[in-house]
């Protein structure tokens, strides 16, 4: 019942290959549909990722942590 044969291994390889190709095709279609014109000439895996927001932080001795600096605060 659980014996291995060449036919079973070939069918398994075809199924695994079809699944991998299916993920690639649907991944490309999903990526192209969600980024219509938003790449600005960039390509590659990082082209669709927006840059994260950056915040200035400063050390707060009272809480012993780093906190986000207020934009209007006077810098030392």
RAFENVEN-V940520 format. One line per field, one symbol per residue. burial: b if it has 24 or more other ideal C-beta (glycine too) atoms within 12 Angstrom, else e. Layout:
BEGIN
burial = ???
END
This chain:
BEGIN
burial = eeeeeeeeeeeeeeeeeeeeeeeeeeeeeeeeeeeeeeeeeeeeeeeeeeeeeeeeeeeeeeeeeeeeeeeeeeee
END
